[in-house]
């Protein structure tokens, strides 16, 4: 989902009454970011509190290329990383992930090996259907074992866009919450549903209900589900004891617009890019009785902060043996403080841009290659800012492109290199970058190698279902990352 | 101001708490339009309830050119037009205009000749400063006579952006309301302030207070003023007896962005164009005790509806001897009804586009000429949609460009001509256009002739102030309208 997909953030159809109400009852973050303009690195960052370049969710196969976790990826979340649920366990939390894991699908990467107690969902995106010969359909797991595959046991009708997956994930969430409330055990629920990722789907009851087409139907179903989850917490009497945060893992995929892609509001470009449209996200903190209603924050936030903030809520300290990029947002959320901190915009292991305060400096610009663009792949449809949305990788290390995001949230008017304002701002930003780079220890890149043999041929549990497939010979290769 | 300039509509700095609260207490219109992408035709339409092509606020000097009311214009509002205040008078209303009139500055066009009882403000835009030789500075009137000139007696500091005009206009409004309340006489206040038109200004207390720069300072001052006006109505105990509507006369002038131009949110282009960014506007109806709080409407609305709605509120019928384009919105506002009606997008006397429901068909596309574009005049900075934001006037009469504004509010993805959806929608829209054109009787064009001799050399009252200037010989010419 994109920043502009919420009614509260100016989506002109205004079809998210529940999220809007969540914002009205809680705190709406207007300057909240993902750690990467792409799904799995962003999720890895959320759960580790660390930038993808540290936790390994990047590639070195090509300069400044985005990489993620398709089913032929060899890598995944390293054992050396400490995930939020692993830490929360120490405070007695029961942890559940519902939806897409996306941190590696091979046995050693299984979420239950990384701190989660329960899982219902899939290890990869719900792409398909596949033929189960060249490529297996993506499995859906319940805890340790698969319980079926997408398109086979968990239907997605690509023609009509119908699939009841969000309803399944909603029911799982409500049941888990009920169970935890009944057993009086603290819990961490990571509700990481697949929607609104393409191929976009919605349940029958939502199909055709949005002004925005199928994508809007999917947004409405998410909105409705979140309303039901919050209501459930209230009905069970645990809302004042449960911190809820809503956000997304990357900007709307404009490449799939208008049928399968959403809105980044007034921001430039979308998913895959380090412009605001690729990484600025809707974000709402909700905690009745603790967060005063109707608050808005301009704190620069990041999904990695959810790691540190959750630890803080559980009375835990973040690990001290490694660099943590997330910060504890509780002073922001509960006392309205503003913490001065930068936002780093990466593509692969290249720092493309940095923001501090209202200034953003681009050290590299790139949308996608001319070659890909020529094939109709467009991350910035209808948008073209000369020298900014470039189709070659342009380096600006020595004279960064500078934008003032207050006056120019759409990144359309670079500041004059000659201005005093430019020099003052770039000096500060470049100092932050130097500091950042000086102490940076990149993790082992996890997204370099691909191998058809590692795909989801025979996930645990496949025997019981008669769903084991024959894997081809191992033939590891460098993964191709076109973006 | 543009659609995207309100926090409630997704402006990322969220700096309009009073307008946002007005929306939360009233009805927010998401699909509300001006009658023209330019100031004075739009204002003429508001006050007459009729499209500029009917009331004369257009030019035939060039095909599909926008025209307005600079101080060398010969024309103005024809006597044959019936203005809202003229009609309200019959129901005992006292009518005041505060701010920019813009319906002609020659004596016969004076607002007090057209139904207003009081005026404080100027006949034209606050451009300047002028030298009073080639061109006089724009006068500011109190009622029948001028009381000074902009830049002379009413300072605007173009360097710092400081001017206290909005404060003057605010105080005028508060005083008028108090007076009317004291005398128990019904009133119509047309608070038509100059801000945020370029050159952008704000009072000292607002300068530098916005994240958005000077333009944001001006928006904040307007927002603050509206809060004060609404408060004043409440304090006087007449808020439940006073209908208030907030809107703008055209989309944000992106040509002046980022310093002097605002935001049209997710919409395409800005002022001067018939894309959504040029004509879709923020719009809020407020009437405590009558409009339930927090309502949102998708009614296709237009500034011309304020004519019909105001008459309806006063218990009056619209004139029956002429075509009125505005509709009475009270059933929408009070009962939540949706009235099926089209929106017509004109440039000059050319119907460029039409909207009905969620479909919009463009019969002509044009941003501006290559010549003007080459001079750096850009109505769509950073936006470029192939075949849509054209720099030549492109006719699509026989195969209109069709957009679905629900799925594609940014007008980036024209529907396929071959689709059934296209054919169904275009059939309906073209029917509406035929119907509209069949009965259209264009008014005498008022914006064709310009003459330096008619400028504000010696407005009434200049003698008392010693501010009469010598007019040059009359030399009427066709006005040049580049856009």
Contacts between the chains, C-beta under 8 A, distances in Angstrom:
chain1	res1	chain2	res2	distance
A	4	B	10	6.4
A	4	B	265	8.0
A	4	B	266	5.7
A	7	B	296	8.0
A	8	B	10	8.0
A	9	B	10	4.6
A	10	B	4	6.4
A	10	B	8	8.0
A	10	B	9	4.7
A	10	B	10	1.8
A	10	B	11	7.4
A	10	B	265	5.2
A	10	B	266	6.9
A	11	B	10	7.4
A	11	B	266	7.8
A	12	B	3	8.0
A	12	B	30	5.4
A	12	B	31	7.6
A	12	B	265	7.4
A	12	B	266	6.8
A	12	B	267	8.0
A	12	B	405	7.8
A	12	B	409	4.9
A	13	B	30	7.5
A	13	B	298	7.8
A	13	B	406	5.8
A	13	B	409	7.8
A	14	B	30	5.9
A	14	B	296	5.4
A	30	B	12	5.4
A	30	B	13	7.5
A	30	B	14	6.0
A	31	B	12	7.6
A	210	B	406	7.4
A	211	B	298	7.8
A	211	B	358	6.1
A	211	B	406	3.4
A	211	B	407	7.8
A	212	B	406	5.2
A	212	B	407	5.5
A	213	B	404	7.5
A	213	B	406	6.8
A	213	B	407	4.1
A	215	B	407	7.5
A	216	B	406	7.2
A	216	B	407	7.4
A	257	B	408	7.5
A	257	B	412	7.4
A	257	B	413	7.0
A	258	B	404	7.6
A	258	B	407	4.4
A	258	B	408	4.2
A	258	B	412	7.4
A	258	B	413	4.9
A	259	B	407	7.0
A	263	B	266	5.7
A	263	B	409	7.6
A	263	B	410	8.0
A	265	B	4	7.9
A	265	B	10	5.2
A	265	B	12	7.5
A	265	B	265	6.6
A	265	B	266	5.6
A	266	B	4	5.7
A	266	B	10	6.9
A	266	B	11	7.8
A	266	B	12	6.8
A	266	B	263	5.7
A	266	B	265	5.6
A	266	B	266	6.5
A	267	B	12	8.0
A	268	B	382	7.2
A	296	B	7	8.0
A	296	B	14	5.4
A	298	B	13	7.7
A	298	B	211	7.8
A	358	B	211	6.1
A	381	B	412	5.3
A	381	B	413	7.4
A	382	B	268	7.2
A	382	B	383	5.9
A	382	B	384	6.8
A	382	B	385	4.4
A	382	B	410	6.2
A	382	B	411	8.0
A	382	B	412	3.8
A	383	B	382	5.9
A	383	B	383	5.9
A	383	B	384	7.5
A	384	B	382	6.8
A	384	B	383	7.5
A	384	B	384	4.7
A	385	B	382	4.4
A	388	B	382	8.0
A	404	B	213	7.5
A	404	B	258	7.6
A	405	B	12	7.7
A	406	B	13	5.8
A	406	B	210	7.4
A	406	B	211	3.4
A	406	B	212	5.2
A	406	B	213	6.8
A	406	B	216	7.1
A	407	B	211	7.8
A	407	B	212	5.5
A	407	B	213	4.1
A	407	B	215	7.5
A	407	B	216	7.4
A	407	B	258	4.4
A	407	B	259	7.1
A	408	B	257	7.5
A	408	B	258	4.3
A	409	B	12	4.9
A	409	B	13	7.8
A	409	B	263	7.6
A	410	B	263	8.0
A	410	B	382	6.2
A	411	B	382	8.0
A	412	B	257	7.4
A	412	B	258	7.4
A	412	B	381	5.3
A	412	B	382	3.8
A	413	B	257	7.0
A	413	B	258	4.9
A	413	B	381	7.4
